[in-house]
């Protein structure tokens, strides 16, 4: 039975399927974790340790020896994406504040959905349609992973302030992983594989805190937000890509929401309790965004790449000298 292959056919499936399973168990059997206790209860309630390990393992895969072109491309995409998230966050904060509007939409959900790019999908699309430096930009964009960028964005937007120990603590696992992974290639080889392995455990633990009977509207809101993410971040990243010598393909490919972004609201809530009420709905909304962006972005990227290639071919044909018979 090819269970893993079937799950991976679903966009963000390794995160979303366990998350849904955890939510179903929590909705139908809310006392199950405490009934069994011990290690079983730990699986239901261990989201933060799993997330910390995931970020550490990701850090070990980041190579310090990146070329200037990679830094330029990755830097442009990450700055443009975080920048537009901050601008939208400032505007949304004027209307929503720290709470939620109909459908469970919060500033936290908006910023997290816009901040974090699906690195695996981006790399896959760039392997098919991009250039070497655009593929390598994944290394820089991996810095979006985790709660640090969201905390900084919330601070830039003037919506929330986090004590500096929380900010440092949110990025320490990533930095530690980067240092150890670059010091010893064997450490990179060992731990970089753990990044993908931990995703299902994070999803399950997050889902076990979600009551499906209360969040059905959040899924619809997530679809709308997913469309917003593709349109807004896709446009901004496309412009940034073109300004750095690209053709816009990499910019469109970056207009996604990462599967592990669903883990960020829980971390933010643990650092600042005022987000505790909005974190569950934000998790579901972001999970919907993951699916919507993972479906739309590959289609748009392929369409734009085809258009660019057709235009390039047409220009080359026009540039060829006409020969007289």
C-alpha positions in Angstrom: 0.0 0.0 0.0 1.6 3.3 -1.2 0.2 5.4 1.6 2.9 8.0 1.5 2.5 8.5 -2.2 -1.2 8.9 -1.9 -0.8 11.5 0.8 1.8 13.4 -1.2 -0.6 13.8 -4.1 -2.5 16.2 -1.9 -0.9 19.7 -1.9 0.8 20.0 1.5 -0.5 16.6 2.3 2.2 15.6 4.7 1.2 18.5 6.9 -2.5 18.7 6.2 -3.6 15.0 6.4 -2.2 14.5 9.9 -3.6 17.9 10.9 -7.0 16.8 9.8 -6.7 13.4 11.5 -5.7 15.2 14.8 -8.6 17.6 14.4 -11.1 14.7 13.9 -9.8 12.9 16.9 -10.0 16.0 19.0 -13.5 16.8 17.9 -14.9 13.2 18.4 -12.7 12.1 21.3 -11.4 15.2 23.1 -10.4 13.2 26.2 -8.4 10.6 24.4 -4.9 12.1 25.0 -5.3 12.3 28.8 -7.0 8.9 28.9 -3.8 7.2 27.6 -1.3 9.8 29.0 2.4 9.2 28.8 4.0 9.2 25.3 0.7 9.1 23.5 -0.4 12.3 25.2 2.9 13.8 24.2 2.2 13.1 20.5 -1.0 15.1 20.8 0.5 18.0 22.7 4.1 18.2 21.5 3.7 20.8 18.7 6.3 23.2 20.0 9.2 20.7 20.5 8.4 19.2 17.1 8.5 22.7 15.5 11.8 23.5 17.2 13.4 20.3 15.9 12.0 20.9 12.4 13.5 24.4 12.3 16.9 23.1 13.6 16.9 20.4 10.9 16.1 22.9 8.2 19.0 25.1 9.4 21.5 22.3 8.9 20.6 22.2 5.2 21.4 25.9 4.6 24.9 26.4 3.2 26.8 29.6 4.0 28.6 29.4 0.7 25.9 30.9 -1.5 26.8 32.9 -4.6 26.1 36.7 -4.9 23.4 35.9 -7.6 21.6 33.6 -5.3 21.7 36.1 -2.5 20.4 38.8 -4.8 17.6 36.7 -6.1 16.6 35.1 -2.8 17.0 38.4 -1.0 14.7 40.3 -3.4 12.0 37.7 -3.1 12.0 37.4 0.6 12.2 41.2 1.2 9.4 41.9 -1.2 7.2 39.1 0.3 7.8 40.2 3.9 7.5 43.8 3.0 4.1 43.5 1.4 2.9 41.3 4.3 3.9 44.1 6.7 2.0 46.7 4.6 -1.1 44.6 4.4 -0.8 43.9 8.1 -0.7 47.6 8.9 -3.8 48.2 6.9 -5.6 45.2 8.3 -4.6 46.1 11.8 -6.5 49.4 11.5 -9.7 47.4 11.0 -9.2 44.1 12.8 -6.8 44.9 15.6 -5.9 41.9 17.8 -9.2 40.1 17.3 -11.1 38.4 14.5 -13.7 39.3 12.0 -16.4 37.0 10.4 -14.9 33.7 9.3 -12.1 33.8 11.9 -9.9 36.1 9.9 -7.1 37.8 11.9 -4.1 39.9 11.2 -2.0 37.0 12.4 -3.5 34.7 9.8 -3.0 37.3 7.0 0.7 37.9 7.8 1.6 34.3 8.3 -0.1 33.2 5.1 1.8 35.9 3.1 5.1 35.6 4.8 6.1 31.9 4.4 6.9 30.5 1.0 6.5 26.8 0.1 10.2 26.1 -0.5 9.7 22.6 -1.8 7.2 23.7 -4.4 9.3 26.7 -5.3 12.3 24.5 -5.9 10.3 22.0 -7.9 9.0 24.7 -10.2 12.4 26.3 -10.6 13.9 23.0 -11.5 11.4 22.8 -14.3 11.2 26.4 -15.4 13.9 28.4 -13.7 17.6 29.2 -13.7 20.4 27.9 -11.4 20.4 31.1 -9.3 16.6 30.9 -9.0 16.8 27.3 -7.8 19.6 28.3 -5.3 17.4 31.2 -4.0 15.6 28.5 -2.0 18.5 28.6 0.5 17.9 32.3 1.3 14.1 31.9 1.3 14.3 29.2 3.9 15.0 32.0 6.4 11.2 32.7 6.3 10.5 29.4 8.0 9.4 29.6 11.6 7.9 32.3 13.8 10.8 34.8 13.7 9.9 36.6 10.5 6.2 36.8 11.6 7.2 38.3 15.0 9.3 40.9 13.2 6.5 41.7 10.7 4.0 42.1 13.5 6.4 44.5 15.2 7.0 46.4 11.9 3.3 46.7 11.5 3.0 48.1 15.0 0.5 45.4 15.9 2.5 43.6 18.6 5.7 43.8 20.5 7.7 40.7 21.6 10.4 40.7 24.3 13.8 40.3 22.7 14.4 36.9 24.4 11.4 35.5 22.5 12.7 36.9 19.2 16.1 35.5 19.8 14.7 32.2 21.0 12.5 31.9 17.9 15.6 31.9 15.6 18.2 30.2 17.7 17.3 26.6 16.6 17.7 27.8 12.9 21.0 29.5 13.6 22.4 26.6 15.6 21.4 24.2 12.8 23.1 26.5 10.2 26.3 26.6 12.2 26.5 22.9 12.9 25.5 22.0 9.4 28.3 24.2 7.9 30.9 23.0 10.4 30.4 19.3 9.8 28.9 17.9 6.5 28.1 14.7 8.4 25.8 16.6 10.7 24.1 18.2 7.7 23.6 14.8 6.1 22.1 13.4 9.3 19.8 16.1 10.4 18.7 17.8 7.1 16.6 14.7 6.4 14.7 15.2 9.7 13.0 18.3 8.4 10.6 16.4 6.2 10.2 13.6 8.7 8.9 15.9 11.5 6.2 17.6 9.3 3.5 14.9 9.9 4.1 15.0 13.7 3.7 18.8 13.7 0.5 18.6 11.7 -1.0 16.0 14.0 -0.1 17.9 17.2 -1.6 21.1 15.8 -4.7 19.4 14.6 -5.3 17.9 18.0 -6.0 21.4 19.3 -8.7 22.2 16.7 -12.4 21.6 17.1 -13.8 21.1 13.6 -17.4 22.0 14.8 -16.2 25.6 15.5 -14.0 26.3 12.5 -15.9 25.4 9.3 -16.2 29.0 8.3 -12.4 29.4 8.6 -11.9 27.0 5.7 -13.9 29.3 3.4 -12.0 32.3 4.6 -8.8 30.5 3.9 -9.8 29.9 0.3 -10.4 33.6 -0.2 -7.2 34.5 1.6 -5.3 32.0 -0.5 -6.5 33.8 -3.7 -5.4 37.1 -2.1 -2.0 35.7 -1.3 -1.4 34.5 -4.9 -2.6 37.8 -6.5 -0.9 40.2 -4.1 2.4 38.5 -3.2 2.6 37.1 -6.8 2.4 40.6 -8.3 4.9 42.1 -5.9 7.4 39.2 -6.1 7.1 39.1 -9.9 8.1 42.8 -10.0 11.0 42.1 -7.6 12.1 39.2 -9.8 12.1 41.4 -12.9 14.0 44.2 -11.2 16.8 41.7 -10.4 17.1 40.5 -14.0 14.5 37.7 -14.0 11.5 37.1 -16.2 8.9 36.9 -13.5 8.7 33.2 -13.3 10.5 32.9 -10.0 8.3 35.7 -8.5 5.1 33.8 -9.4 6.5 30.5 -8.0 7.2 32.3 -4.7 3.5 33.3 -4.2 2.6 30.3 -2.0 2.0 29.5 1.6 4.2 26.9 3.1 2.7 23.8 4.7 4.7 24.4 7.9 3.3 27.9 8.1 0.3 26.3 9.9 2.6 25.7 12.8 3.4 29.4 13.3 0.2 30.7 15.0 0.7 28.3 17.9 4.2 29.5 18.5 3.1 33.1 18.3 0.4 32.4 20.8 2.8 30.8 23.2 5.0 33.9 23.0 2.2 36.4 23.3 -1.0 35.1 25.0 -3.2 37.8 23.4 -3.1 35.6 20.2 -4.3 32.5 22.0 -8.0 33.0 20.9 -7.1 33.6 17.2 -4.4 30.9 16.8 -6.8 27.9 16.2 -8.8 29.6 13.5 -5.6 31.1 12.0 -4.2 27.5 11.8 -7.2 26.3 9.8 -7.2 29.4 7.5 -3.5 29.0 6.8 -4.0 25.3 6.1 -6.6 26.2 3.4 -4.2 28.8 2.0 -1.6 26.1 1.6 -4.0 24.0 -0.6 -5.2 27.0 -2.7 -1.8 28.4 -3.4 -0.3 25.0 -4.0 -2.9 24.3 -6.7 -2.9 27.8 -8.4 0.8 28.7 -8.3 2.1 25.8 -10.4 -0.6 26.5 -13.0 0.2 30.2 -13.2 4.0 29.6 -13.2 3.7 27.1 -16.1 1.5 29.5 -18.0 3.8 32.5 -17.5 6.9 30.4 -18.4 5.3 29.3 -21.6 4.4 32.8 -22.4 7.9 34.1 -21.7 9.4 31.3 -23.9 7.0 32.1 -26.8 7.9 35.7 -26.6 11.6 34.9 -26.5 11.3 32.6 -29.5 9.4 35.3 -31.4 12.1 37.9 -30.7 14.8 35.6 -31.8 13.0 34.8 -35.1 12.6 38.5 -35.7 16.3 39.2 -35.0 17.5 36.7 -37.6 18.8 38.4 -40.8 16.7 37.9 -43.9 18.6 36.2 -46.7 17.9 36.8 -50.4 17.3 33.7 -52.6 
